[in-house]
């Protein structure tokens, strides 16, 4: 399947409502602007940079295949510097420049900072990888009209991890090592623990660390005297990579399992490939997939940027293509029409799978569990979490 078909000709494969202009009516546009709000510098640059690169690649490919609504796509991007205040400021700037929609930011915190701006400006935003629980809903439980995402939330992948370690790895007991400084890690911990215990498992001990920590030896040593079947480590690759290295060097041999925050080559670089055995993490896509569109993207990304795409790049590509697809389905660059088209998305064929957008503006998709052996993806299994 060519990218043109993926990005634009999905019109024939989607079951969506008619646009505000009426079925079949399209307003030609000379140029359509979309915005990027990403962490290009700062602590989260390792996430924001590949997302930015993938968004640019998506726009380039769509323009090479004729653009959208009869015109070219102009990509306008600013660096939010991994700062909450700046993330809101960038969203305001993009809204004032008449972008029809925004892709980003990368992190849950920066994404939350953007919400009041997009709601006030009535401009849709698609979050590629922000997985915070309930973040598409306001304090009253009502959905934010202009906020969407293409990544599953933390509770979903935490439950998937618990089900996998119980049913596939046969774990009955677990030790937890949790980054207590992030909502991401604590959200995964809560969902994992609830599901694991519901399935008959027992959490025998919980250790904690903070973002930025580099020495985990004391806490890991205490685990040596504990009996447990699996070590669940919700956190990000920067800390977990070092934790894996130290755990294996201390003689901790149990499977180590984490969330999608482990999905970066830096994890292996920090841990050392020889230490990254029997390591698992929940993921949005598999590089081992034989999907033609995915493999085409991975090849083109490496040709464009001289490096391999990670899951954050893949998610950003999906988010960008979803926005451009919604533009085509809406039939105009009117923000409200595009918002309505996003909300009506069904069976969108993305690189992370075919998904629809539910009533809470979250994707309905499967969770993959990737197994690493010597630092390489050796096995992939889909986890059916259920309702």
Order of alpha helices (4+ residues) and beta strands (2+ residues): alpha-beta-alpha-beta-alpha-beta-alpha-beta-beta-alpha-beta-alpha-beta-alpha-beta-alpha-beta-alpha-beta-alpha-alpha-alpha-beta-beta-beta-beta-beta
